[in-house]
Amino acid sequence: MPVSIAFLSASVVAVFFSKGGKISHRIDLFCAGAANKTIIFMVIIFILAGAFAGATKAMGAVETTVNIILYLIPGNVILAGIFVAACFMSMSMGTSCGTIAALAPITVGISAQLGIELPHTLGIVVGGAMFGDNLSYISDTTIVATRTQECRMKDKFNANIRLVLPAALLVLIVYGIQGVELSDSPTIATGEIEWLKGLPYLTVLVMALAGVNVITVLTVGILLSGLIGIFSRSFLVWDWIGAMSNGIVSNMGELIIVSLMAGGMFEMIRFNGGIDWLILRLTKNIHSPRKAETAIAGLISFTNLCTANNTIALIITGPIAKTISDKFSLDKRRVASILDTFSCFIQGLLPYGAQLLIISGIAGISPIEIIPHIYYSHLMGIFAIMGIILQWPKLKQQS
C-alpha cells in the first residue's frame, strides 16, 4: 500500500474515533496539528530541496559530478573511490536514493570491467549513500531530526560525525586494502566533463558545513543551478522553472502530504492521551539517560522496520523522542544524532527499503545478495549502539 494512503486511512480513523465533540471541531484539531510550525518549516525545506534536485538534474549536474569523481579516481583505489564518491554525492544532494540512482549504473560497468563481484561494489554505493543521508544538512532525515528535537543542524552534525566517522574510516581502510589487488587496473573511462556544472553541489556542501541557514543554502543552490544551466545552454528559463516544479512534485510530493497528515494525526493521538500512554509504557522501567536513549533508539528502529522509510519514521517518532528527552534531561544534540543514525542504519539494510530496491532493480540481482556487503551500515549500527552504552561522544555543555 502506498504510504500516503496508509496515512490517509490512519488519519480518517483518528478523526472519526476521537473525542472532542462535533466532527467539525475534531477536523479543526487535525488541521491545527498539520499546521504545526515544525511541520510547516519542514515542508518549506522539502519544497526547496525538491526544486534544487529538479534543477540540478535537468542542468546535468548529476552526470557531471559522477564523471568528475570517476575521472579523479585511479583504478588501484577504485573501491575506496566509489565509497568516497557516494559519500560526497549524498552529502551534496541530500538524498541516498538519488545517489544510488546516479552511481549504480556506473558501478555495474566498473564491476564488469575490473572483474569485481557485483554485490560487493553495490554494497559500497549503498554504504556511502547512507553516510550522506545521515549527515547532509539538506537530507530529509537531518531536517526532521533537528526540527523535532529543536536542535541546530550544526550541533547535530558535530555530534553525529564523531559517532560515525570512525566507522567510515575503518571501511575506507578495508576498501583500500582490497584495492591493492587491482593495482594494475586502469583509470575508469568517463564521459565528457563540464566542470562548471558540479559547482552547485560543491557550493551547497561548503555553505552547509559553514553553518549557513538551510533555507539560504538551498535558495542559493537553486539560483546557481538556474544561472549555470542557462549560461551553458542546458535549458531555457521556462525549462528551469518546469524542472523545479517537477522536482518538487516527483521527489517531495508524497513526503509533503505524509508530513502534513502525520502532524494532524499526531495531534489527534496527543489530544486523546495516546502519546502520554505510549511514553508511560516506554519509560516505565527507565531510570537513567542510557536507558532513555536505548528506548528512543528502539522506537525509531521499530518504526523504520514498519514504514520502510527513515524520514517518515522520524516524523512519527521525533515528537515522542522529544518528550522522553525532556523528561530525562537528555542532550538534544545526542538525541537528534541517535534518531538519525539508527534510522539510517536500519534503512540501509532493509531488503524492502527504497535504497536496496532501487539498486537491486538497476543491477538485476536480489537485495539479499547485497546486504552482507554493506559494511558501512553494519559498522554504523555497531558504533551507534556502542555510543549509547559508553555514553559517547561526550559533548560540551551549551551556554
C-alpha positions in Angstrom: 0.0 0.0 0.0 1.4 3.5 -0.8 2.4 5.2 2.4 0.2 8.3 1.6 -2.9 6.0 1.5 -1.8 4.3 4.7 -1.5 7.7 6.4 -4.8 8.9 4.9 -6.6 5.8 6.3 -5.0 6.3 9.7 -5.9 10.0 9.7 -9.6 9.2 8.9 -9.7 6.7 11.8 -8.0 9.2 14.1 -10.6 11.9 13.4 -13.6 9.5 13.4 -12.8 7.8 16.7 -11.5 10.9 18.5 -13.2 12.6 21.4 -13.7 16.3 21.2 -17.4 16.9 20.3 -18.6 17.7 16.8 -16.8 16.4 13.7 -16.0 19.9 12.6 -14.1 20.5 15.9 -12.2 17.3 15.5 -11.2 18.3 12.0 -10.1 21.7 13.3 -7.8 19.8 15.8 -6.4 17.7 13.0 -5.7 20.8 10.9 -4.1 22.6 13.8 -1.7 19.6 14.1 -0.9 19.7 10.4 -0.2 23.4 10.6 2.3 23.0 13.5 5.3 25.3 12.9 7.7 22.4 12.9 5.8 20.6 10.2 5.3 23.7 8.1 9.0 24.6 8.3 9.9 21.0 7.2 7.5 21.3 4.3 9.2 24.6 3.2 12.6 22.9 3.2 11.2 19.8 1.4 9.8 22.2 -1.4 13.2 23.9 -1.7 15.1 20.6 -1.7 12.8 19.2 -4.4 13.3 22.3 -6.5 17.1 22.1 -6.1 17.1 18.4 -7.0 15.0 19.0 -10.1 17.0 22.0 -11.3 20.4 20.3 -10.9 19.3 17.1 -12.6 17.9 19.0 -15.6 21.1 21.1 -15.8 23.2 17.9 -15.9 24.9 18.3 -12.6 24.4 14.7 -11.6 26.1 13.2 -14.7 28.9 15.8 -14.5 29.6 15.0 -10.8 29.8 11.3 -11.5 32.2 11.9 -14.4 34.4 14.2 -12.3 34.6 11.7 -9.5 35.5 8.8 -11.8 38.0 10.9 -13.7 39.8 11.7 -10.4 39.9 8.0 -9.2 42.8 5.8 -10.2 42.0 2.1 -10.8 44.0 0.9 -7.8 41.8 2.8 -5.3 38.6 2.3 -7.2 36.8 0.6 -4.3 37.7 3.3 -1.8 37.0 5.8 -4.5 33.5 4.6 -5.1 32.8 4.9 -1.4 34.1 8.4 -1.2 32.2 9.3 -4.4 28.9 8.0 -2.8 29.6 9.9 0.4 30.3 13.1 -1.4 27.3 12.9 -3.7 24.9 12.0 -0.9 26.3 14.8 1.3 25.9 17.3 -1.6 22.5 16.1 -2.9 21.0 15.2 0.4 19.4 12.0 -0.9 20.6 8.4 -0.7 18.1 7.3 -3.4 19.4 10.0 -5.8 23.0 9.0 -5.2 22.2 5.3 -5.7 20.3 6.0 -8.9 23.2 8.1 -10.3 26.1 5.8 -9.2 24.6 2.3 -9.6 24.7 2.0 -13.4 28.3 3.3 -13.4 29.2 0.8 -10.7 27.7 -2.1 -12.6 30.0 -1.2 -15.5 33.0 -0.9 -13.2 32.4 -4.4 -11.8 32.2 -5.9 -15.2 35.3 -4.0 -16.4 37.5 -4.9 -13.5 36.0 -8.4 -12.7 34.8 -7.4 -9.2 31.9 -9.2 -7.5 28.8 -7.1 -8.3 27.1 -7.3 -4.9 30.3 -6.1 -3.3 30.6 -2.9 -5.3 26.8 -2.2 -5.0 27.2 -2.6 -1.2 29.9 0.1 -1.3 27.5 2.5 -3.1 24.7 1.9 -0.6 27.0 2.4 2.4 28.3 5.7 1.0 24.8 6.8 0.2 23.6 6.2 3.8 26.7 8.1 5.1 25.5 11.3 3.4 21.8 10.6 4.1 22.7 10.6 7.8 25.0 13.7 7.8 23.9 16.0 5.0 22.4 19.3 6.0 19.8 19.1 3.3 18.9 15.5 3.9 15.2 14.8 4.8 16.4 12.9 7.9 18.6 15.7 9.2 15.8 18.2 8.7 13.3 16.2 10.6 15.6 15.0 13.4 16.8 18.5 14.1 13.5 20.3 13.9 11.7 17.8 16.1 14.4 18.0 18.7 14.7 21.8 18.4 18.4 21.4 17.7 20.7 23.3 15.3 21.8 21.3 12.3 25.4 22.3 13.0 25.2 20.9 16.6 23.6 17.7 15.4 26.3 17.3 12.7 29.1 17.8 15.2 27.7 15.1 17.5 26.9 12.8 14.6 30.2 13.0 12.7 32.1 12.0 15.8 30.0 8.9 16.1 30.1 7.6 12.5 33.4 8.9 11.1 35.4 6.1 12.8 33.1 3.6 11.0 33.6 5.3 7.7 37.4 5.5 8.1 37.6 1.8 9.0 35.5 0.9 5.9 37.7 3.1 3.8 40.9 1.3 5.0 39.3 -2.1 4.2 38.4 -0.9 0.7 41.9 0.5 0.3 43.5 -2.9 1.2 41.1 -4.7 -1.1 42.1 -2.3 -3.9 45.7 -3.3 -3.7 44.8 -6.4 -5.8 43.7 -4.0 -8.5 46.9 -2.1 -8.7 47.4 -2.7 -12.4 43.8 -1.6 -13.3 43.5 1.5 -15.5 41.6 4.6 -14.6 37.9 4.1 -15.4 36.7 5.7 -18.6 34.3 8.6 -18.2 32.1 10.8 -20.3 32.6 14.4 -21.1 33.3 16.6 -18.1 31.7 20.1 -17.7 33.4 21.3 -14.5 31.1 24.3 -14.1 28.1 22.0 -13.6 29.5 20.5 -10.5 29.6 23.9 -8.8 26.0 23.9 -7.3 26.7 20.7 -5.3 30.1 22.0 -4.1 28.6 25.4 -3.1 25.7 23.8 -1.2 28.1 21.4 0.6 30.5 24.2 1.6 27.8 26.6 2.7 26.1 23.9 4.8 29.3 22.9 6.5 30.0 26.5 7.2 26.7 26.7 9.2 24.7 28.8 6.8 20.9 28.5 7.3 19.5 25.6 5.3 16.9 27.8 3.5 19.6 30.2 2.4 21.8 27.3 1.3 19.0 25.7 -0.9 17.9 29.1 -2.3 21.5 29.9 -3.4 21.8 26.3 -4.9 18.6 26.8 -6.9 19.6 30.2 -8.3 23.2 28.9 -9.1 21.8 25.9 -10.9 19.5 28.1 -13.0 22.2 30.5 -13.9 24.7 27.8 -14.8 22.1 25.9 -16.7 21.0 28.9 -18.8 24.6 30.0 -19.3 25.7 26.6 -20.5 22.5 26.4 -22.7 21.4 23.2 -20.9 17.9 24.7 -20.6 15.9 27.9 -21.0 14.3 29.9 -18.2 10.9 28.1 -18.5 12.6 24.8 -18.7 14.4 25.6 -15.4 11.1 26.6 -13.8 9.5 23.4 -15.1 12.4 21.3 -13.8 11.9 22.8 -10.3 8.2 22.1 -10.4 8.9 18.5 -11.5 11.4 18.1 -8.7 9.0 19.3 -6.0 6.1 17.1 -7.2 8.1 13.9 -8.1 10.7 14.0 -5.4 8.9 15.6 -2.5 5.1 15.5 -3.2 4.3 12.4 -1.3 6.6 13.3 1.6 4.9 16.7 2.0 1.5 15.1 2.0 2.6 12.5 4.5 4.2 15.1 6.7 1.0 17.2 6.9 -1.2 14.1 7.7 1.4 12.8 10.2 1.3 16.2 12.0 -2.5 16.1 12.1 -2.7 12.5 13.2 -0.1 13.1 15.9 -2.2 15.9 17.4 -5.3 13.7 17.4 -3.4 11.0 19.3 -1.9 13.5 21.7 -5.4 15.1 22.3 -6.8 11.6 23.2 -4.0 10.8 25.6 -2.2 8.3 23.3 1.2 9.9 23.5 1.1 10.1 27.3 0.2 6.5 27.4 2.9 5.4 25.0 5.6 7.4 26.8 4.5 6.0 30.2 4.8 2.5 28.8 8.2 3.2 27.1 9.7 4.8 30.2 8.1 2.6 32.9 11.4 0.9 33.9 13.8 3.7 32.8 15.8 5.4 35.5 18.9 6.6 33.6 19.8 8.6 30.5 21.4 5.5 28.9 18.1 3.5 29.2 16.2 6.5 27.9 18.4 6.7 24.8 18.1 3.0 24.3 14.3 3.4 24.3 14.5 6.1 21.7 16.8 4.0 19.5 14.5 1.0 19.8 11.4 3.1 19.0 12.9 4.7 15.8 14.3 1.3 14.7 11.0 -0.5 15.1 9.1 2.3 13.4 11.6 2.3 10.5 11.1 -1.5 10.1 7.3 -1.0 9.9 7.3 2.0 7.5 10.5 1.2 5.4 11.1 4.9 5.1 13.5 6.6 7.6 12.2 10.1 7.0 8.6 9.1 7.8 9.8 7.0 10.8 11.5 10.2 12.1 8.3 12.3 11.6 6.4 9.8 13.6 8.8 9.2 16.5 10.6 12.6 16.6 7.9 14.3 18.8 7.8 11.3 21.2 11.5 11.3 21.5 11.5 15.0 22.3 9.1 14.3 25.2 11.3 11.5 26.5 14.3 13.7 26.1 12.8 16.5 28.1 11.6 14.1 30.8 15.1 12.7 31.4 17.0 15.9 30.6 18.9 14.3 27.6 21.2 16.3 25.4 19.0 17.2 22.4 22.1 17.1 20.1 22.7 13.4 21.1 19.0 12.6 20.7 18.9 14.1 17.2 22.0 12.1 16.3 20.7 8.9 17.7 17.4 9.3 15.9 19.0 10.0 12.5 21.8 7.4 12.9 19.5 4.5 13.9 17.0 5.4 11.2 19.7 5.3 8.5 21.3 2.2 10.0 18.0 0.3 9.6 17.1 1.8 6.3 20.4 0.9 4.7 19.9 -2.8 5.5 16.2 -3.2 4.6 15.7 -5.5 1.7 12.2 -3.9 1.1 13.5 -0.3 1.6 13.7 2.1 -1.4 17.5 2.2 -1.5 18.1 -1.6 -1.9 15.1 -2.0 -4.2 16.4 0.7 -6.5 20.0 -0.6 -6.7 18.9 -4.2 -7.0 16.5 -3.3 -9.7 19.2 -1.5 -11.7 21.7 -4.4 -11.3 19.2 -7.1 -11.7 20.1 -9.1 -8.6 18.3 -9.8 -5.2 18.6 -7.2 -2.4 19.5 -10.1 -0.1 22.8 -10.6 -2.0 23.9 -7.0 -1.4 23.1 -6.7 2.4 26.2 -8.7 3.6 28.5 -6.3 1.6 27.1 -3.1 3.0 30.0 -2.8 5.5 29.4 0.8 6.5 25.7 0.3 7.5 26.7 -2.6 9.7 29.5 -0.7 11.3 27.4 2.4 11.7 24.9 0.4 13.7 27.6 -1.1 15.9 29.2 2.3 16.6 25.7 3.8 17.4 25.0 1.0 19.9 28.4 1.5 21.5 27.8 5.2 21.6 24.7 4.6 23.8 26.4 2.0 26.0 29.6 4.1 26.6 27.7 7.5 26.5 30.0 8.6 23.8 30.8 11.1 22.3 31.0 13.5 25.2 29.6 16.8 24.2 30.5 20.2 25.7 27.7 21.9 27.7 26.0 24.5 25.6 26.0 28.1 27.0 
